């Protein structure tokens, strides 16, 4: 069982209740359970988290950097898509 | 007068018992930390060190309590670094060298499965300090148990090679497992007072626990065999001297040296 045979997993940690899981890094493990246990030891030893997600890296599909232009640039000059033109009533407070 | 004598006896027994718990954790923790930088994969290297340091943390609470019971102005460091081989009361199991990863796993599994049973009883102790230390340690121990049991199953129910190697480790180390259930004089006295559980009564539950994990791992329980003993009374295998020499060198050479 060589290290090179162990698949790579992406690890997501929720740091506190109510917050989102955030990508923290990746690690090697033979299966999902080991990935979660390894993540516990590698990424939560300094009280970083209360919940762990592990996703095998091969299941993460990414956008193509070569297409970054047509993908993301069109959004740059469309400020009206930001909901900044509304007056928020005082009572709502910080949104 | 009699009352004071009994009290002193209990106090001494309690102190020796706490040292016994502390020494086992210290030596095993030191052993596991020897894996640092040598783990089979980075993730397990970190897992091993985490467990080693958990044990060291538990050791500190115990030594601090033992020093308090002794009342001789000693510190936790004195107890760890300035006692000799014959004064250490750790289980023989704890001092056995790491061997391969499978051997380390089996050693840990046999110990943590016992420790889980023991701490579950100790947390109900009439002695508040012991109960508090047990309760805090148990959370860590539960994880150590889970981690080591997982690996016993993975290696046992793994490849032909991993299975034959871990089975060999089990057969080799088994002779050091019985000592956990043979009470020392201190343990007998304190159990009689209801302060700690009678360790011999934990053996059946332990055996069942180990057996069910071995079954899942498709491993074979060793036949009943002669059980090595002596650790609790300071009679050790040849391995303890070396580990103490390495651990204590600095304090012996430069007394009182601090970080």
Interface residues (C-beta under 8 A of the other chain):
Chain A: X1 X3 X6 X27 X28 X29 X30 X33 X34 X37 X38 X41 X42 X45
Chain B: X40 X41 X42 X43 X44 X46 X47 X50 X147 X150 X154 X158 X159 X162
